[in-house]
Amino acid sequence: MVTTLGKIGVISDSFGLGLKADLQKAKEVGADGVQIWATQGEMDPDHLDAQARAELKQYLAELGLEVSALCADYGGNGFRNEADNIWKIEKSKKVMTLALELGSPIVTTHIGIVPEDENDPMYKVMQSACNKLAAFASDLGGYFAIETGPEPASRLKSFLDSLESKGVAVNYDPANMVMVTGDDPVQGVYILRDYIVHTHVKDGVRTREVNPHDVYGDLSHEQIAAMNDGSIGFSEVPLGEGSIDFQAYFAALQDIGYTGYLTIEREVGDQPEQDIRQAVSFIQQYKSTQ
């Protein structure tokens, strides 16, 4: 039975209250750590001078919260556009530097859909961008963690295997796999075992076949989240109400020796705090199982 699961995190932005209030709420619901969006607003690295960073780090310490990861997802088509990659890579590097200052080596992101054909010119564009990110992260002891979902786990592994270092890794989201590709989230853990550095705990259902390009094409994160209502063929639902076999999923994570964060992501719903509280309790059931 599952007994050695990692710490519980939450994406603090899910509360929608503003940075400090979100962090307070994360502590209130029982989280050990937080994943924070760092692409705009008060968490944009360009808006945080040395004093602001020190104050944020102190505030996190006062709350007793760790940073499980920062998120540097700039939407669009990920790193599939060579011209856009110039500024996206530079912005991503700034987020990595901020994450390390705040005590986390992990920055999560979407890179776009990895082409099926390795000879597709887009494949080379994405490889080049990820090699630059990987080199930067490796030099600092960090990871840019790609979120699962846009392509099957086996294709993502092949892409990661083709990179020049392990500085680009995986943020494992089982619900995205179920909802979009129909991939097996338990088997995917074993396929990607050498790359998983951060995970999401999210549940969902798929009602019909979904074209990943309709979800992870040239769209913003907000537009993708808005699709989770079932209109396109899938729905994000509260933990335990979807298709994820969490007993098997958590057991697989334990089996590969993963002890990192289990970070709750709740992108839809009218009562995010209630859903996140329930999610914390849901995970704790498994953590306490003997």
Backbone hydrogen bonds in HBPLUS format (Angstrom, degrees):
<---DONOR---> <-ACCEPTOR-->    atom                        ^
c    i                          cat <-CA-CA->   ^        H-A-AA   ^      H-
h    n   atom  resd res      DA  || num        DHA   H-A  angle D-A-AA Bond
n    s   type  num  typ     dist DA aas  dist angle  dist       angle   num
A0262-LEU N   A0007-LYS O   2.84 MM 255  6.11 156.9  1.90 165.5 173.3     1
A0032-ASP N   A0008-ILE O   2.74 MM  24  5.44 161.6  1.77 155.6 162.2     2
A0033-GLY N   A0008-ILE O   3.28 MM  25  6.57 143.6  2.42 142.1 145.1     3
A0009-GLY N   A0262-LEU O   2.86 MM 253  5.73 171.6  1.87 128.5 129.5     4
A0264-ILE N   A0009-GLY O   2.74 MM 255  5.96 165.8  1.76 133.8 129.9     5
A0010-VAL N   A0033-GLY O   3.16 MM  23  6.67 138.4  2.35 134.2 142.8     6
A0035-GLN N   A0010-VAL O   2.93 MM  25  6.10 156.3  1.99 136.5 141.2     7
A0011-ILE N   A0264-ILE O   3.01 MM 253  6.24 148.6  2.11 173.7 164.6     8
A0014-SER N   A0011-ILE O   2.97 MM   3  5.80 161.4  2.01 124.4 130.1     9
A0012-SER N   A0035-GLN O   3.10 MM  23  6.24 137.0  2.29 148.1 160.6    10
A0015-PHE N   A0012-SER O   3.17 MM   3  6.07 165.2  2.20 124.8 127.3    11
A0016-GLY N   A0013-ASP O   2.98 MM   3  5.39 139.1  2.15 110.2 121.2    12
A0022-ASP N   A0018-GLY O   2.75 MM   4  5.74 154.7  1.82 163.5 172.2    13
A0023-LEU N   A0019-LEU O   3.01 MM   4  6.28 154.8  2.07 150.1 156.8    14
A0024-GLN N   A0020-LYS O   2.95 MM   4  6.22 157.5  2.00 148.9 155.1    15
A0025-LYS N   A0021-ALA O   2.94 MM   4  6.13 159.0  1.99 146.0 151.6    16
A0026-ALA N   A0022-ASP O   2.92 MM   4  6.17 150.7  2.00 145.5 153.8    17
A0027-LYS N   A0023-LEU O   3.12 MM   4  6.42 154.4  2.19 147.0 152.6    18
A0028-GLU N   A0024-GLN O   2.98 MM   4  6.30 156.1  2.04 147.1 154.3    19
A0029-VAL N   A0025-LYS O   3.00 MM   4  6.28 150.0  2.09 152.7 158.7    20
A0031-ALA N   A0026-ALA O   3.14 MM   5  5.66 160.3  2.19 164.3 158.9    21
A0030-GLY N   A0027-LYS O   3.11 MM   3  5.37 157.0  2.16 107.8 115.0    22
A0066-GLU N   A0032-ASP O   3.14 MM  34  6.48 157.8  2.19 136.9 143.5    23
A0034-VAL N   A0066-GLU O   2.87 MM  32  6.39 144.1  1.99 147.9 157.1    24
A0068-SER N   A0034-VAL O   2.81 MM  34  5.45 145.8  1.93 124.4 134.9    25
A0036-ILE N   A0069-ALA O   3.15 MM  33  6.73 146.4  2.27 146.1 151.7    26
A0071-CYS N   A0036-ILE O   2.87 MM  35  6.05 145.1  1.99 145.6 145.1    27
A0038-ALA N   A0071-CYS O   2.99 MM  33  5.67 162.6  2.02 153.9 152.2    28
A0044-ASP N   A0041-GLY O   3.19 MM   3  5.56 163.1  2.22 112.2 117.4    29
A0047-HIS N   A0044-ASP O   2.69 MM   3  5.33 157.9  1.74 124.9 132.8    30
A0048-LEU N   A0045-PRO O   3.24 MM   3  5.16 161.2  2.28 101.3 107.0    31
A0053-ARG N   A0049-ASP O   2.98 MM   4  6.25 156.3  2.04 157.9 165.1    32
A0054-ALA N   A0050-ALA O   3.03 MM   4  6.22 156.6  2.08 144.9 151.1    33
A0055-GLU N   A0051-GLN O   2.91 MM   4  6.16 156.1  1.97 150.1 156.9    34
A0056-LEU N   A0052-ALA O   2.95 MM   4  6.13 155.4  2.01 144.3 150.7    35
A0057-LYS N   A0053-ARG O   2.96 MM   4  6.14 161.9  2.00 148.1 153.2    36
A0058-GLN N   A0054-ALA O   2.97 MM   4  6.16 153.1  2.05 143.9 151.3    37
A0059-TYR N   A0055-GLU O   2.90 MM   4  6.10 153.5  1.97 144.9 152.3    38
A0060-LEU N   A0056-LEU O   2.96 MM   4  6.21 160.6  1.99 153.3 157.6    39
A0061-ALA N   A0057-LYS O   3.06 MM   4  6.27 155.1  2.13 141.4 148.3    40
A0062-GLU N   A0058-GLN O   2.89 MM   4  6.18 152.9  1.97 148.9 156.2    41
A0063-LEU N   A0059-TYR O   3.08 MM   4  6.36 145.4  2.21 143.2 152.0    42
A0064-GLY N   A0060-LEU O   2.99 MM   4  6.14 118.6  2.38 135.3 151.8    43
A0065-LEU N   A0060-LEU O   2.97 MM   5  5.25 167.1  1.99 153.7 151.9    44
A0064-GLY N   A0061-ALA O   3.02 MM   3  4.88 139.4  2.19  93.9 106.3    45
A0070-LEU N   A0106-ILE O   3.11 MM  36  6.57 156.0  2.17 147.0 151.6    46
A0108-THR N   A0070-LEU O   2.81 MM  38  6.30 155.7  1.87 158.5 162.3    47
A0072-ALA N   A0108-THR O   2.88 MM  36  6.07 169.0  1.90 171.4 170.8    48
A0078-GLY N   A0075-GLY O   3.23 MM   3  5.89 157.7  2.28 131.3 137.9    49
A0080-ARG N   A0077-ASN O   3.25 MM   3  5.81 145.9  2.37 126.3 136.0    50
A0079-PHE N   A0111-ILE O   2.82 MM  32  5.04 169.3  1.84 116.9 117.0    51
A0085-ASN N   A0081-ASN O   2.96 MM   4  6.12 143.0  2.10 153.1 164.7    52
A0088-LYS N   A0084-ASP O   3.05 MM   4  6.22 167.1  2.07 158.0 161.5    53
A0089-ILE N   A0085-ASN O   2.90 MM   4  5.68 161.3  1.94 141.2 145.4    54
A0090-GLU N   A0086-ILE O   3.45 MM   4  6.59 161.5  2.49 136.7 141.4    55
A0091-LYS N   A0087-TRP O   2.92 MM   4  6.11 163.5  1.95 152.6 157.0    56
A0092-SER N   A0088-LYS O   2.88 MM   4  5.96 156.8  1.94 144.1 151.3    57
A0093-LYS N   A0089-ILE O   2.93 MM   4  6.15 150.6  2.01 147.7 155.2    58
A0094-LYS N   A0090-GLU O   3.23 MM   4  6.52 150.6  2.32 141.8 148.8    59
A0095-VAL N   A0091-LYS O   3.11 MM   4  6.51 148.4  2.22 145.8 154.4    60
A0096-MET N   A0092-SER O   2.96 MM   4  6.29 153.3  2.03 148.3 155.8    61
A0097-THR N   A0093-LYS O   3.01 MM   4  6.31 159.4  2.05 150.0 154.7    62
A0098-LEU N   A0094-LYS O   3.04 MM   4  6.29 155.9  2.10 143.0 149.5    63
A0099-ALA N   A0095-VAL O   2.81 MM   4  6.06 161.7  1.85 153.2 158.2    64
A0100-LEU N   A0096-MET O   3.05 MM   4  6.30 162.8  2.08 153.6 156.8    65
A0101-GLU N   A0097-THR O   3.09 MM   4  6.33 150.6  2.18 142.2 150.5    66
A0102-LEU N   A0098-LEU O   2.99 MM   4  6.29 140.3  2.15 147.4 158.7    67
A0102-LEU N   A0099-ALA O   3.05 MM   3  5.08 125.5  2.36  94.5 108.9    68
A0104-SER N   A0099-ALA O   2.89 MM   5  5.19 164.8  1.91 145.4 140.4    69
A0103-GLY N   A0100-LEU O   3.13 MM   3  4.99 159.8  2.17  99.4 105.2    70
A0143-TYR N   A0105-PRO O   2.70 MM  38  6.05 149.6  1.79 171.0 172.5    71
A0107-VAL N   A0143-TYR O   2.96 MM  36  6.34 154.8  2.03 161.8 169.1    72
A0145-ALA N   A0107-VAL O   2.73 MM  38  5.95 158.5  1.78 144.2 151.9    73
A0109-THR N   A0145-ALA O   2.95 MM  36  6.11 146.8  2.06 152.1 149.1    74
A0147-GLU N   A0109-THR O   2.96 MM  38  6.12 148.6  2.06 157.6 164.4    75
A0120-ASP N   A0117-ASP O   2.99 MM   3  5.39 165.0  2.01 114.9 119.2    76
A0123-TYR N   A0120-ASP O   2.83 MM   3  5.38 138.9  2.00 116.9 127.9    77
A0125-VAL N   A0121-PRO O   3.21 MM   4  6.58 153.6  2.29 145.8 153.2    78
A0126-MET N   A0122-MET O   3.00 MM   4  6.26 161.8  2.03 152.7 156.4    79
A0127-GLN N   A0123-TYR O   2.87 MM   4  6.09 155.0  1.93 147.0 155.0    80
A0128-SER N   A0124-LYS O   2.91 MM   4  6.05 162.3  1.94 147.9 152.2    81
A0129-ALA N   A0125-VAL O   3.13 MM   4  6.39 162.8  2.16 146.8 151.0    82
A0130-CYS N   A0126-MET O   2.91 MM   4  6.06 166.6  1.93 151.7 155.8    83
A0131-ASN N   A0127-GLN O   2.81 MM   4  5.94 149.6  1.90 150.5 158.8    84
A0132-LYS N   A0128-SER O   3.17 MM   4  6.39 151.7  2.26 143.4 150.0    85
A0133-LEU N   A0129-ALA O   3.03 MM   4  6.37 158.9  2.08 148.8 154.8    86
A0134-ALA N   A0130-CYS O   2.74 MM   4  5.81 160.5  1.78 145.8 152.2    87
A0135-ALA N   A0131-ASN O   2.95 MM   4  6.02 158.9  1.99 142.8 147.8    88
A0136-PHE N   A0132-LYS O   3.17 MM   4  6.33 163.8  2.20 145.1 149.3    89
A0137-ALA N   A0133-LEU O   2.91 MM   4  6.12 169.1  1.92 156.5 159.6    90
A0138-SER N   A0134-ALA O   2.84 MM   4  5.90 166.1  1.86 151.4 155.9    91
A0139-ASP N   A0135-ALA O   3.10 MM   4  6.19 158.0  2.15 145.1 150.3    92
A0140-LEU N   A0137-ALA O   3.00 MM   3  5.26 136.0  2.19 103.4 115.8    93
A0141-GLY N   A0137-ALA O   2.95 MM   4  6.06 111.5  2.43 142.0 160.4    94
A0142-GLY N   A0137-ALA O   2.76 MM   5  4.62 170.8  1.77 139.5 136.5    95
A0141-GLY N   A0138-SER O   3.13 MM   3  4.95 152.7  2.21  98.0 106.4    96
A0144-PHE N   A0167-GLY O   2.83 MM  23  6.25 160.0  1.87 159.6 164.4    97
A0169-ALA N   A0144-PHE O   2.74 MM  25  5.99 155.3  1.80 142.3 151.0    98
A0146-ILE N   A0169-ALA O   2.97 MM  23  6.09 163.7  2.00 127.4 123.8    99
A0171-ASN N   A0146-ILE O   2.72 MM  25  5.34 170.9  1.73 125.8 128.3   100
A0148-THR N   A0171-ASN O   3.20 MM  23  6.56 145.8  2.32 158.0 159.9   101
A0155-ARG N   A0152-PRO O   3.15 MM   3  5.52 124.1  2.48 105.8 118.5   102
A0156-LEU N   A0152-PRO O   3.14 MM   4  6.48 161.3  2.18 154.4 160.1   103
A0157-LYS N   A0153-ALA O   2.88 MM   4  6.10 157.7  1.93 151.6 157.7   104
A0158-SER N   A0154-SER O   3.12 MM   4  6.33 158.9  2.17 141.9 147.0   105
A0159-PHE N   A0155-ARG O   3.07 MM   4  6.34 154.7  2.14 146.5 153.1   106
A0160-LEU N   A0156-LEU O   2.93 MM   4  6.20 164.2  1.95 154.6 158.5   107
A0161-ASP N   A0157-LYS O   2.78 MM   4  5.99 157.7  1.83 155.3 161.8   108
A0162-SER N   A0158-SER O   3.20 MM   4  6.36 129.3  2.47 133.2 144.9   109
A0162-SER N   A0159-PHE O   3.02 MM   3  5.19 136.4  2.22  99.3 111.8   110
A0163-LEU N   A0160-LEU O   3.13 MM   3  5.44 160.4  2.17 109.6 115.6   111
A0170-VAL N   A0195-TYR O   2.90 MM  25  5.39 145.2  2.02 145.7 135.7   112
A0197-VAL N   A0170-VAL O   3.03 MM  27  5.95 170.3  2.04 158.4 158.5   113
A0172-TYR N   A0198-HIS O   2.78 MM  26  6.28 148.1  1.88 155.3 148.7   114
A0200-HIS N   A0172-TYR O   2.78 MM  28  6.04 160.2  1.82 152.5 150.3   115
A0178-VAL N   A0174-PRO O   3.17 MM   4  6.50 159.3  2.21 150.0 155.0   116
A0179-MET N   A0175-ALA O   2.82 MM   4  5.95 169.7  1.83 160.9 163.9   117
A0180-VAL N   A0176-ASN O   2.95 MM   4  5.80 161.6  1.98 145.7 150.2   118
A0182-GLY N   A0177-MET O   2.79 MM   5  5.79 128.5  2.06 160.7 172.1   119
A0183-ASP N   A0177-MET O   3.16 MM   6  5.20 130.4  2.42 129.9 126.3   120
A0188-GLY N   A0184-ASP O   2.94 MM   4  6.02 150.1  2.03 147.1 156.6   121
A0189-VAL N   A0186-VAL O   3.14 MM   3  5.41 134.9  2.35 102.4 113.4   122
A0190-TYR N   A0187-GLN O   3.06 MM   3  5.42 121.3  2.42 104.3 117.5   123
A0191-ILE N   A0187-GLN O   3.09 MM   4  6.44 153.7  2.16 148.3 156.5   124
A0192-LEU N   A0188-GLY O   2.92 MM   4  6.03 161.3  1.96 153.3 156.8   125
A0195-TYR N   A0192-LEU O   2.85 MM   3  5.54 165.9  1.87 129.6 134.4   126
A0263-THR N   A0199-THR O   3.03 MM  64  6.05 165.7  2.05 136.4 139.1   127
A0201-VAL N   A0263-THR O   2.79 MM  62  5.62 148.9  1.88 130.9 131.8   128
A0265-GLU N   A0201-VAL O   3.46 MM  64  6.28 160.5  2.50 133.5 135.5   129
A0237-VAL N   A0203-ASP O   3.07 MM  34  5.58 159.3  2.12 121.0 127.6   130
A0243-SER N   A0204-GLY O   2.89 MM  39  6.00 169.5  1.90 151.7 149.3   131
A0205-VAL N   A0235-SER O   2.88 MM  30  5.41 152.0  1.96 151.3 160.6   132
A0235-SER N   A0205-VAL O   2.93 MM  30  5.41 154.5  2.00 148.4 154.3   133
A0207-THR N   A0233-GLY O   2.73 MM  26  5.08 156.5  1.78 136.1 143.6   134
A0214-ASP N   A0211-ASN O   2.79 MM   3  5.46 149.3  1.89 122.3 131.5   135
A0215-VAL N   A0212-PRO O   3.00 MM   3  5.17 144.0  2.13 101.8 112.7   136
A0216-TYR N   A0212-PRO O   2.73 MM   4  5.84 175.3  1.73 172.7 171.4   137
A0219-LEU N   A0217-GLY O   2.88 MM   2  5.60 133.4  2.10 107.4  93.3   138
A0224-ILE N   A0220-SER O   3.05 MM   4  6.38 156.4  2.11 150.1 156.6   139
A0225-ALA N   A0221-HIS O   2.90 MM   4  6.15 161.6  1.94 151.4 156.3   140
A0226-ALA N   A0222-GLU O   3.02 MM   4  6.19 146.9  2.13 140.2 149.0   141
A0227-MET N   A0224-ILE O   3.05 MM   3  5.35 145.9  2.17 104.8 114.8   142
A0228-ASN N   A0225-ALA O   3.06 MM   3  5.51 160.3  2.10 113.1 119.3   143
A0236-GLU N   A0228-ASN O   3.17 MM   8  5.33 148.3  2.28 129.1 133.2   144
A0230-GLY N   A0234-PHE O   2.86 MM   4  4.56 110.2  2.35 160.0 144.3   145
A0233-GLY N   A0230-GLY O   3.25 MM   3  5.21 154.3  2.32 100.8 108.5   146
A0241-GLU N   A0238-PRO O   3.03 MM   3  5.73 157.2  2.09 146.5 147.8   147
A0249-TYR N   A0245-ASP O   2.83 MM   4  6.06 157.0  1.88 151.6 159.5   148
A0250-PHE N   A0246-PHE O   2.84 MM   4  5.74 173.0  1.85 146.0 148.4   149
A0251-ALA N   A0247-GLN O   3.08 MM   4  6.05 150.2  2.18 134.3 143.3   150
A0252-ALA N   A0248-ALA O   2.91 MM   4  6.07 147.2  2.01 141.7 150.0   151
A0253-LEU N   A0249-TYR O   3.06 MM   4  6.42 157.1  2.11 149.9 155.6   152
A0254-GLN N   A0250-PHE O   2.95 MM   4  6.22 158.5  1.99 147.8 153.9   153
A0255-ASP N   A0251-ALA O   2.81 MM   4  5.99 148.8  1.91 141.7 151.3   154
A0256-ILE N   A0252-ALA O   3.06 MM   4  6.37 145.1  2.18 149.5 156.5   155
A0258-TYR N   A0253-LEU O   2.95 MM   5  5.31 153.2  2.02 165.5 157.9   156
A0257-GLY N   A0254-GLN O   3.04 MM   3  5.08 152.5  2.12 102.1 110.7   157
A0275-ASP N   A0271-GLN O   2.98 MM   4  6.21 168.0  2.00 161.9 165.7   158
A0276-ILE N   A0272-PRO O   2.83 MM   4  5.95 156.6  1.88 151.5 157.8   159
A0277-ARG N   A0273-GLU O   2.87 MM   4  6.07 160.8  1.90 152.1 157.5   160
A0278-GLN N   A0274-GLN O   2.99 MM   4  6.22 161.7  2.03 149.2 154.1   161
A0279-ALA N   A0275-ASP O   2.91 MM   4  6.12 144.0  2.04 137.8 148.5   162
A0280-VAL N   A0276-ILE O   2.89 MM   4  6.20 155.3  1.95 153.4 158.6   163
A0281-SER N   A0277-ARG O   3.11 MM   4  6.43 163.8  2.13 150.3 154.1   164
A0282-PHE N   A0278-GLN O   2.82 MM   4  6.02 149.8  1.91 143.1 152.6   165
A0283-ILE N   A0279-ALA O   2.95 MM   4  6.25 161.5  1.99 154.5 156.9   166
A0284-GLN N   A0280-VAL O   2.98 MM   4  6.17 159.4  2.02 149.0 155.5   167
A0285-GLN N   A0281-SER O   3.13 MM   4  6.39 138.4  2.31 144.4 153.2   168
A0286-TYR N   A0283-ILE O   2.97 MM   3  5.42 125.1  2.28 108.6 121.3   169
A0287-LYS N   A0283-ILE O   3.04 MM   4  6.38 153.0  2.11 148.9 157.5   170
A0288-SER N   A0284-GLN O   3.02 MM   4  6.09 143.0  2.16 144.0 151.3   171
A0289-THR N   A0286-TYR O   3.28 MM   3  5.13 155.3  2.35  96.7 103.9   172
